[in-house]
Amino acid sequence: MRGDAAPAETSRAASRLAICNPLRGTTGEQAMENGPILIAGGGIGGLATALGLAQKGYPSLVLERAPELGEIGAGIQLGPNAFHAFDYLGVGDAARKMAVYVDRLRLMDAMTGEDIASIPLDEPFRKRFKNPYAVVHRGDLHGVLVRACRENPRIELRTSAEVVGYEQRGESVRAVLKSGEKPQGSALVGADGLWSAVRAQLVGDGAPRVTGHTTYRSVIPTEQMPEDLRWNAATLWAGPKCHIVHYPLSGWKVFNLVVTCHNDAPEPVAGVPVSREEVLLGFQHVCERARKIIEHGRDWKLWVLCDRDPILNWVDGRVTLLGDAAHPTLQYMAQGACMAMEDAVCLSHEVAAASGDSARAFEAYRANRVHRTARIQIESRIIGDHVYHPSGGHAALRNAMMRSMSAEDFYDNLQWLYGGSGLAEGASAIL
């Protein structure tokens, strides 16, 4: 069974993450005497924040630099913690309908072609973490959030509105747009990504760290994927200084291919078309079966991966950061979008708890999120080095350790992550 139908179980009725709106009517709007909460960025994090605030009764204005709302990229892996957030934000049913539910996470040795480990994602996994694991097309997920925002009268979406800075005056904030306009609000959330202009003013820590890792992405029709590799799994082929990931998307119509190598790329690059021959250069040393996956790809585009070190300061009065603007991470834990949605859950919860006092709410939000997101940033680097890209004896140790682990061992190691949520506090958020 390919698993492209949504599992019956959900966490919608079960916990503090169930949708709640104690600020019925206009309570939240009345608290926003100086205008809506401004949100810089109309990506997944920005739209999730708008939905979370609307659930609590607070109006927002989303300011997106692009002329149209849309997402660049292909697949996203969604752990159970992402579905916890979907339910809180009121889009759980819609998100489940467009997801593909993979049966397992599969780790392969790219040098020998042998299996290393497999983590089952069946009923025991779903029972343990109260939600499934799935993969989705980034554009499909973004579309769910856009439609939900457009249907909500508390949310205004504005395109061609690039935020380049901000001004704070008393109880209000003005977002400074590239056009020269200065829309006013009661607070500002910088959800404007890796190259955040809000972060540049708030933190001032310069450009992101260029890792020297280059990722190439392609999406191919399922019939072009080798038949013996059409697994209902999120599959990772790990090799020396390289890896290959593939999984089905969009109701099994296509396969997402993501391949990464260390080529000491010196500068950040995003979405540049490249030839198949250029992609293959970083994978000449892997086994033929793994290399042929790349040969089936087409219309490859490259990104040079960047991240930042964790920081403690996300807040400047009535201004805060969220998602990649606050804690950009590498892809190796598949948690970038998930962390942004968890941020949105936590921020909206704290705004309501503080009765709209954004300065107090933002500090509580930062305190709750800073350690969990820092662990994601640091552990993503560690996993890249020790699971995805080791060689020789290092890789042999990885294989031996991971082959010795049971499903329950893997679940125990993932409890802090998949059992957590945007409302997790203290040790439960990081241990």
N, C-alpha and C positions, 0 to 999 in steps of 0.2 A: 504493500500500500504506500502510495507516494506521500501521503500526509498533507495534502494541500487544502484540506478542510479544517476549519477551526475546531480545536478540542472543546468539549462541552464545559470543562471546568474553568472557572474564572475566580478572581478574588473580589468580584464587584460587591458582593454582599457581606464580605467577611471582615472587616478590620477597620482600623482608623483610617485606612487609605480609601475607604468607600467615599463616594462623592458627597460632600457636605457643603452647605451654604448657609451659615448662621446669619449672614448679612442679607437677608431677604429684602426685596424692595429696593430702596434707594439709600440704605445705610452707608454703603461704601462710597457711593457717589457724593453723598453729603459730606463725607470726610475729605473729599478731594476739592477743597474750596479754591485751590490755586491751579486747577486744571487736572487732566488725567495723568496717570503715570506714563512717562515717555519711555519707549523701548527702542534702542538703536539696534537695528538688524531684524530682518524678516525671515531668518532661517529657522531651523527646528527649535533652537533654544528660545529665540525671541517670540515665536508664535505660541510655544508651550507656556511661556510666561504670561502672555496676554490671556490665554485660556484659563490658567490658574487664577489669575487676578479676577477675571470675570466670574468664575465660580464663587468667589468670595464677595462679589458685588462691587468690585472696583473697576472703573473705566480705564482704558489705556489707548495710547496712540502709538502704533508701530511705524517706525521710520526706516524704510528700506532703500538702499542706494540704487539698486537695479531698477530699470524701467518696468520690469514685470517680476512678480513673485515666482520664484522657481529655485530648484536645487541642482547643482552640478554634481555628477558622480553616479554611481550605480547602486551596489548593494550595501545594506546595513544589517549587521547581526544584532538581534534583540534578545537579551537575557530576560529572565523573569522580572528583574527590577524595572525594566522598561515597561512591561505590562502593568506593574503596580502604578507607574506614573500615568499611563494611558487612562486607567480607570479613574484616578483622581481628577484628571483633566477633562473627563467626560467624553473621551473618544475611544474607549475600550472596545466597543462593538465594531466600530468602523476599522480600527487598526487590526483586529483579529480577522476580519473578512478578507483583507488583502495580503495577509502574511502567508508564507510557506513554512510549514512546520517540519523541520528536519528531524530525522530519527536519532542522530548521534553527532557528536563532534569527533572527527577521525584524524589521527596524526600518523603520517607516513614518513618513512625515511627516503628523502629524495635521492640519496646515493645508491641505495640497494633496492628500492622499490618495496621494501617490506613494511608491514604494519608495525607501529610502535605502541599505540594505545587507542582506545575508543571509549568515549564517555556516552552511555545511553541517555537519551532524553525522553524516555517513555513515562509511563504512569508513576513509577517511584520517584523520578525526578520532579514531575509536576506536583505530586503530592507533597514532596519535601519543600518545594519553593513556592507553592500556591499558584503557579503560573507556568506557561510553557516557555520554550526557547524557539525562536523563529528567525527567518530572514525575510527582508523586504527590499523592494526597490526604493532608493532614497526619494525619488520623485513621487512615488505612490504615497509614501508616508508624509511627505511635505504637503501633498495635495489634500490628505485627510485633515491636516491641521489648518490649511488655508480655508477649506470649506467650512470648518467649524468656526473659525474666526469671522468669516463673512456672514455667517448666520447669527452671530451674537451681537446684539445692539450695543453692548458695552465696549466693543472693540472697533477701532478705526484703523484701517490699513492705508498707508500712504507710500507710494513708490516714487522713484527719482528724487529721493530725499536723503542724501548722504550726510551723516552726522560727522563733523570734523572737530568738534569740541563742545564745551558746555560752560555755562555761567550760572553761579548760584547767588541768589539774592534773598535773604531772609528765609521765608517759608516756601520759596519757589525755585525752580530750576529752568533754565532755557537751554535747549539743544541748539547749538550753532550748526547750521547747515552749510554745505558748500555753496549753495545759491545765495547765501547771505541772510536768509530767513532765520528767525529765532523763535520757533514754537515754544510756548510755556507749558510747564506741567508742575505737578507737586513733587515729582521725583524723576530720576533717570536711571534706567537699567541698560548698561552697555553689554549687549549680546551681539556685538559686531565682529566676532570671529578672531582668528589668529592675529590679524593685523589691525586690531581694534584701535580706533582713534580715541575712544573714551579711555582705554587703558593707557595710551600714550600720555594723556594729560594727567590721569589719576596716579599712575605708577611711575611713568617716565623711565622705563628700563630698556629702551632701545628695541632692536629687531629680535625676532625669535632666534633660537639656536638651530642652525642648519646641521642635520645629522649626517649628511653624506649618504643616506639611504634613498634610493630612487624607487618609486612604485609606479608600475604600469597597469592600466586597467582596460578591460575589454568586456563586451557583452556579446555573446553569440547565440544564435538559435539552438535549441536543445538538440535538433537533429544533426548539428555539426559537432557536438561533443562526442568523443569516442564512446561507443555504446557501453563498453565495459567500465567506464568511469562515470556513468550517469547515476551516481549514488545520491540517495536522499540524505545527504550529510553535508555539514560544513567541514570541508576537508582541507587540511594543511599538509603540504609536502615540505619538510624542513631540511635544508641543506647548508653547507658551509657558506656563510655570508649571503644566503639567498633563501627565498621560500616562495611557494606557489599556493594560492588559496582558490577553491572553486566551490560553488553551490548553486542550486536552482533558484530562479526568481519568477515573479509574475505568473503564478499558476503553472509553473514548469514550461513556460513558453521559451525561456532563455536561460543560459548559464552565465553567472558572473565570474569573471576571471580577474584575479588580482595577484600580480607577481612583483616581488621586491628583491633588490640586490644592493649590496654595498659597492658603490662605484666612486665613492669620495666626491660626489657632486658638490661643487663649491657654493652654489647659489640657489635660492628658493625659486622653484618653477611650478606652475600649476596648469594642468590641462593642455599641454602642448602635444600635438599629434606627432607620432614617431612611427617608423617602419617596424615590421615584425623582425627584420634582421637585426636592428638595433636592440630590440628587447632580448633576443636570443643570446646576445654577447655575454650577458651576465649569468648564463645558465648552461654553458658548454660542458661543465663538469658534472652535471646531474645525470641520473639514469635516463635512458631513452624514453621510457614510458612517461616520466614526468615532463621531459622536454617537449614531447609531442603535444602536450596540452597547450603549450604556447604557440605551436605551429598552427593550431586550429583558431587562434584568436585573430581578430581583425579590427581595424580602426583603433589601434592602440593609442592611448594618451598617457603622458607621464606627469608625475608630481614628485618633487623633491620634499622629503618629509622634514618637518620642523616641529619643535616643541619648546617648552620653557621649563625652567626650574620652578618648583612650588614657591609661592610667596604667601605672606600673611595678610598683606594689606589689599583688600578688595573694595574698600569703602572710603568715600570722601563726603561726609555729611549725608545729603540726600541723593547721592550718586553711588552706584555699585556696579560690579562686573558679574557676568554669568557665562557659563559654558566655556568655549575656547578663549574668550576674552579674559577669563579669570584663570583657567587651568588647562591650557592646551596640552594634549597628550599624544603619544604615538599610538598607532593602530593595534598594537600587539595584544591588548586585552579586549578589543572590540567594544569599548565603552565610551567613546567620545559623545555620541548622540545620547546615550543613556544617562551620562552624567549631566548633560545640559537639561534633560527633562527632569531629573531628580532636583537639580537646582531650582527649576521653575516651581516644582511642588513645594519645596522648602520656603522659597521666597514668598509665594502667595500665602502660605500658612502663617508665616511670621508677620506679614503686613496685616492680616486679619487679627492676629493675636495682639498686635500693637495698636489696634483701632485706627490704622492709617498713619501712624507716626512712622514715617519712612526711615528716618535716621535711626531710631531704635530698632525697627524691624530689620534693616539692612545689617546692622551689627550682629543681631541674633542669627540671621541667615548665614553670615560669614563664619561665625563661631561654630555653627552646626556643620558646615560643609567643608571647611578648610582642611581638616585632617583626612577625611574620606577621599576627597579629590586628590590630595597630595599622594596618598598611597597609590591611587590609580596611575598618576604620572610617573612615580618612581618604579612601581612594579612593572609598568609597560616597558620601560627600558630594560629591566632585569630579565623579563621573559623574552624579549627580543634577543638578548645576548645568550641566554642559557637554554631556551627551548627552540626558538625559531632558527638560529643561525650558528650554532657551534659546529666544530669539526673535530675529527680525530678522537682522542681519548675523551674529550669534553662531550662530544656527541654520544659516544658509547656509554658514558655515565648517565646522560639524559635517558637514553633508551632503556638501560637497566632499571633505573629508578621508576620510570613511568610504566614499564611493563609489570612491575611488582605491585602496582596500585589497583585496588578494586574500585568498583563504581562508588561505593560508600566512601572510600578514601578521597576520591575526587570531589564528591558532594561535600564532605566535611571541609575540604580546602576552599570551597566556593561559598560556604555558608555566609561569611561576612559580606560578600558581594551580592549574590542573588537573593539572599534572605533579607537584605537591607533595602532601604528606600530613601526617598528624599526627606522623610521624617525620622530617620534613624538618628539617634543621639548617643554620645559617649562611646564606650567601648564597642557597643553593638554595630557601630558604623564602620569600624576598622578592624575588628578581631572576629 
